[in-house]
Amino acid sequence: MELKTDKTTKVLLGAIGLGLFLNASNVLIDKASANDWDVVVELNKSNVKIDRIQENLNIIDKNVRVIEKIIDNAEINIINSINNACKK
């Protein structure tokens, strides 16, 4: 079966094909640029998250040191109380 097309149909099909090709190439170029930019943005977001995590770890570390001092003081107070109770 032979498909017969006139010049107008060929020109229209060619224009549609060219338009699709140009659109696809623009999408690919935009995606390539966007991907590079997205990587930079994601790295910056990751760095911000890492900084926040580090700040939180520093706060936790300080809190642990305070709790250790409280426990040490409580232990000393308990020992002193026991010693005083035993002396009486």
Order of alpha helices (4+ residues) and beta strands (2+ residues): alpha
